[in-house]
Amino acid sequence: MPFADAHNTMMDAMTKAKAVLGDAYQVAGADGVHPKVSGHLVMAYAFLKAMGFDGDLGTIALDMKGASTATGGHQVLNGVNGKAEVESSRWPFCFYGKPDDAAGTVSILPFVPFNQDLNRLTLVVRNLHAAQGKVTWGEQTKTFAKADLEQGINLAAEFLDNPFSAAFRKLDEAVGTKEQFDWFLVQEVIYPWSWAETRLQAPDPDLLAEGAAGHGKLWARQGRKAEDLRAIVTPIKHTITVEAG
């Protein structure tokens, strides 16, 4: 039976993280039950792996001597001779926080292969005439060996602060707002009513019908919130530049 091995995945990441960041670093939370944001990312990793996602978010092939191309939800709008303007309908997962802060997602990355397995936006550079190349993406510039660029680097892992970061954080915050509503819907409405309706059904069918109508309005609002989230994920234009380094 397929299952998500969240327990062993959490224990492995937590053991590795505490060995480097200290025993005070929290993955499973202070009580071992309610994870910090770092632990949420590990749990997401376990579930996404169990669901069979391969993490290939597409490839951008930049040619230093000719035209650039892209696949997997990315389109090169203008790309020649080491510079590509790209429009991407698929977003990489983006991270935030300090390297030692469990309240963010950055700190757990060295201890779980999230980017390697689930978050690969690949840049391939062809016809680089130097031993190294300087890649600029957004406001960040990093230098890579020619061989690594020819094989392909993972932009999502190498550039944690990138052109998708601001939009992703907006989406993340909107998801949090929707989850607060979902929590209210389940804990304060659905669960109490499921207990009460067994007592109300026989003596007061009209009240039961009114309750069901109210539930329907709340579910409709929940559906609209889900659609609002999807509307946030629009194509993003960004530029990648490679120079001999």
C-alpha positions as CSV (number, residue, x, y, z in Angstrom):
1,M,0.0,0.0,0.0
2,P,1.5,3.4,-0.9
3,F,2.1,5.6,2.0
4,A,4.1,8.7,3.0
5,D,6.8,7.9,5.5
6,A,6.7,11.2,7.3
7,H,8.0,9.8,10.6
8,N,11.4,8.5,9.3
9,T,11.8,11.5,7.0
10,M,11.2,13.9,9.9
11,M,13.5,11.9,12.2
12,D,16.3,11.8,9.6
13,A,16.1,15.6,8.9
14,M,15.8,16.5,12.6
15,T,18.9,14.4,13.5
16,K,21.0,15.9,10.8
17,A,19.8,19.5,11.6
18,K,20.4,19.2,15.3
19,A,23.9,17.8,14.7
20,V,24.8,21.0,12.9
21,L,22.5,23.7,14.4
22,G,22.3,22.4,17.9
23,D,19.7,20.7,20.1
24,A,17.6,23.9,20.5
25,Y,16.8,23.9,16.7
26,Q,13.2,22.7,16.3
27,V,11.9,20.6,13.5
28,A,9.0,18.8,15.2
29,G,8.3,21.7,17.5
30,A,9.0,22.3,21.2
31,D,6.5,19.5,22.1
32,G,7.6,17.1,19.4
33,V,4.1,17.2,17.9
34,H,3.5,20.6,16.4
35,P,6.2,21.3,13.8
36,K,7.9,24.6,13.1
37,V,7.9,25.8,9.5
38,S,11.1,23.8,9.0
39,G,9.2,20.7,9.9
40,H,6.3,21.6,7.6
41,L,8.7,21.6,4.6
42,V,10.0,18.1,5.6
43,M,6.4,16.8,5.9
44,A,5.6,18.3,2.5
45,Y,8.6,16.6,1.0
46,A,7.5,13.2,2.4
47,F,4.0,13.5,1.0
48,L,5.0,14.9,-2.4
49,K,7.5,12.1,-2.8
50,A,4.9,9.5,-1.9
51,M,2.5,11.1,-4.5
52,G,5.1,10.5,-7.2
53,F,6.1,14.0,-8.2
54,D,9.4,14.1,-10.0
55,G,10.3,17.7,-9.4
56,D,11.2,18.6,-13.0
57,L,10.0,22.2,-13.5
58,G,11.5,22.7,-16.9
59,T,14.8,23.6,-18.6
60,I,16.1,26.9,-20.0
61,A,19.0,26.4,-22.5
62,L,21.0,29.5,-23.0
63,D,23.4,29.6,-26.0
64,M,26.3,32.0,-25.8
65,K,26.6,32.0,-29.6
66,G,23.0,31.7,-30.7
67,A,19.4,31.5,-29.8
68,S,18.1,30.2,-26.4
69,T,15.3,27.8,-25.9
70,A,13.1,26.6,-23.0
71,T,10.8,23.7,-22.2
72,G,8.3,22.7,-19.5
73,G,6.2,25.8,-19.1
74,H,8.8,28.4,-20.0
75,Q,9.0,30.5,-23.1
76,V,12.0,32.5,-24.3
77,L,10.7,35.8,-25.5
78,N,14.1,37.1,-26.6
79,G,17.3,35.2,-26.1
80,V,20.6,35.4,-28.0
81,N,24.3,35.5,-27.2
82,G,24.2,34.9,-23.4
83,K,21.0,36.7,-22.4
84,A,17.5,35.3,-22.3
85,E,14.2,37.1,-21.4
86,V,11.9,34.3,-20.3
87,E,8.2,34.1,-19.4
88,S,7.4,31.2,-17.0
89,S,4.0,29.8,-16.2
90,R,5.5,27.3,-13.8
91,W,7.0,28.6,-10.6
92,P,9.7,27.1,-8.5
93,F,9.2,26.7,-4.8
94,C,10.8,29.7,-3.0
95,F,12.2,29.9,0.5
96,Y,12.6,32.5,3.2
97,G,14.2,32.9,6.7
98,K,17.7,32.8,8.2
99,P,20.1,29.8,8.0
100,D,19.6,28.9,11.6
101,D,15.9,29.9,12.1
102,A,13.4,27.1,12.3
103,A,10.6,29.6,11.7
104,G,11.6,29.8,8.1
105,T,12.2,27.3,5.3
106,V,15.9,28.1,4.4
107,S,17.4,26.5,7.5
108,I,16.2,23.0,6.8
109,L,17.3,22.8,3.2
110,P,20.8,21.3,3.9
111,F,19.1,18.4,5.7
112,V,16.3,17.4,3.3
113,P,16.8,16.9,-0.5
114,F,13.7,19.0,-1.4
115,N,15.4,21.0,-4.2
116,Q,17.2,18.0,-5.6
117,D,14.1,15.8,-5.8
118,L,11.1,18.1,-6.1
119,N,12.2,21.6,-7.2
120,R,14.5,21.6,-10.3
121,L,14.4,24.5,-12.6
122,T,17.4,23.8,-14.8
123,L,19.6,26.2,-16.6
124,V,21.9,24.8,-19.3
125,V,24.6,27.0,-20.9
126,R,26.1,26.1,-24.3
127,N,29.1,27.4,-26.1
128,L,30.7,29.1,-23.2
129,H,34.3,30.0,-24.2
130,A,35.7,30.4,-20.7
131,A,36.4,28.0,-17.8
132,Q,33.8,29.7,-15.7
133,G,30.6,31.6,-16.3
134,K,28.9,34.3,-14.2
135,V,25.1,33.8,-14.1
136,T,22.9,36.8,-13.1
137,W,19.3,36.0,-12.3
138,G,17.3,38.8,-10.8
139,E,19.5,40.8,-8.4
140,Q,21.9,37.9,-7.7
141,T,25.1,36.8,-9.5
142,K,27.0,33.6,-9.0
143,T,30.0,32.0,-10.7
144,F,29.9,28.4,-11.9
145,A,32.4,26.0,-13.7
146,K,31.8,25.6,-17.4
147,A,31.3,21.8,-16.9
148,D,28.5,22.4,-14.4
149,L,26.8,24.9,-16.6
150,E,27.0,22.5,-19.6
151,Q,25.5,19.7,-17.5
152,G,22.9,22.1,-16.0
153,I,22.5,23.9,-12.7
154,N,19.3,24.1,-10.5
155,L,18.3,27.8,-10.5
156,A,15.8,27.2,-7.7
157,A,18.6,25.8,-5.4
158,E,21.4,28.1,-6.4
159,F,19.4,31.4,-6.3
160,L,17.2,31.3,-3.2
161,D,16.4,35.0,-3.7
162,N,15.1,35.1,-7.3
163,P,12.5,36.8,-9.6
164,F,9.8,34.5,-8.3
165,S,10.4,35.2,-4.6
166,A,8.1,38.2,-4.1
167,A,5.2,36.6,-6.0
168,F,5.7,33.3,-4.2
169,R,5.6,35.0,-0.8
170,K,2.4,36.7,-1.7
171,L,0.9,33.3,-2.6
172,D,2.2,31.8,0.6
173,E,0.6,34.5,2.7
174,A,-2.7,34.0,0.8
175,V,-2.6,30.3,1.4
176,G,-2.1,31.0,5.1
177,T,-5.2,33.2,5.1
178,K,-7.3,30.5,3.4
179,E,-6.0,27.9,5.8
180,Q,-7.3,30.1,8.7
181,F,-10.7,30.1,7.2
182,D,-10.5,26.3,6.6
183,W,-9.6,25.8,10.2
184,F,-12.6,27.9,11.3
185,L,-14.9,26.0,8.9
186,V,-13.9,22.6,10.2
187,Q,-13.4,23.3,13.9
188,E,-16.1,25.8,14.6
189,V,-18.8,24.8,12.1
190,I,-18.6,21.4,10.6
191,Y,-17.5,19.4,13.6
192,P,-19.9,21.0,16.2
193,W,-22.8,20.8,13.7
194,S,-22.1,17.1,13.0
195,W,-22.6,16.4,16.7
196,A,-25.6,18.7,17.1
197,E,-27.6,17.6,14.0
198,T,-28.2,14.2,15.4
199,R,-30.1,15.9,18.2
200,L,-31.8,18.5,16.0
201,Q,-32.9,16.3,13.1
202,A,-36.0,14.8,14.8
203,P,-37.3,17.7,16.9
204,D,-36.5,20.6,14.4
205,P,-36.1,19.7,10.7
206,D,-36.5,23.4,9.7
207,L,-33.5,24.4,11.8
208,L,-31.5,21.5,10.3
209,A,-32.4,22.8,6.8
210,E,-31.3,26.3,7.7
211,G,-28.0,25.0,9.1
212,A,-27.4,23.1,5.8
213,A,-28.1,26.2,3.8
214,G,-25.6,28.1,5.9
215,H,-23.0,25.4,5.4
216,G,-23.5,25.6,1.7
217,K,-22.7,29.4,1.7
218,L,-19.6,28.7,3.7
219,W,-18.4,26.0,1.3
220,A,-19.1,28.3,-1.6
221,R,-16.9,30.9,0.1
222,Q,-14.2,28.3,0.6
223,G,-14.3,27.5,-3.1
224,R,-14.0,31.1,-4.1
225,K,-10.9,31.4,-1.8
226,A,-9.4,28.4,-3.6
227,E,-10.0,30.1,-7.0
228,D,-8.4,33.3,-5.7
229,L,-5.3,31.4,-4.9
230,R,-5.1,29.9,-8.4
231,A,-5.5,33.4,-9.9
232,I,-2.3,34.6,-8.1
233,V,-0.2,32.1,-10.1
234,T,0.3,34.0,-13.3
235,P,3.2,33.9,-15.7
236,I,6.3,35.8,-14.5
237,K,8.8,37.4,-16.8
238,H,12.5,37.3,-15.8
239,T,15.9,37.7,-17.4
240,I,19.0,35.4,-17.2
241,T,22.4,36.6,-18.2
242,V,25.6,34.7,-18.6
243,E,29.1,36.2,-19.0
244,A,32.5,34.6,-19.2
245,G,33.9,34.6,-15.6
